[in-house]
Amino acid sequence: MRNVASPSMSESLSYALSRYGKQQSESVIIKTTKAIYFESFVSIVHYRLAEYAR
């Protein structure tokens, strides 16, 4: 009985873990992309302001 239940249990557990890991990595990628865009935006604005102030 335990032998039959064990594979499905581990399968569902690994599935849940992989889904969770995928969501986590996707959110990390999104956060990193947003941070990069924000940094470049800030640097462009800063550069333009410095040019304008001259």
Helices and strands as residue ranges (DSSP letters): H 2-53
